């Protein structure tokens, strides 16, 4: 695919595609104590891909629930949900709204506004379209993978602790990966 075309990828048809929360995952990875990584997930509760005649007229929206954060450790999850990090009582929803979709290097970039912890920043998701298929229930599905690396500080997530040997407990850099399944609506 040429980097100047805005044609839709083969298999992605015009119309509304609802993101299927039960087959979609938002995951994150952050370095801990400078020596290991902590991985976790946050539920994508709803979303929509409005596919127009071309990429320029296509848009993506998604809503995530930070109260669902899961890292496999209840104490850490509770700390992440607290006022030190996500403050889910005050900021109970995260969102993404695309502003542009463009082809790049055989894949796609979805630029948009990401809101976490009440702060909105522009991001660019490196995105791969994995194709479409009809599931056993007659639903036409489309699959996507996307990733972006953000700075926690950009979203006012600044809690940290100094380490005795130098450095900090939680890295500023967070990698977010998405595995999305969307169902074509009638």
Secondary structure, 3 states (H helix, E strand, C coil): CCCCCCCCCCCCCCEEEEECHHHCEEEEEEEECCCEEEEEEEEEEEEEEEECCCHHHCEEEEEEEEEEEECCCHHHHHHHHCCCCCCCCCCCCEEEEEEEEEEECCEEEEEEEEEECCEEEEEEEEEEEEEEEECCCCCEEEEEEEEEEEEHHHHCCCCCCECCCCCECEEEEEEEEEEEEEEECC
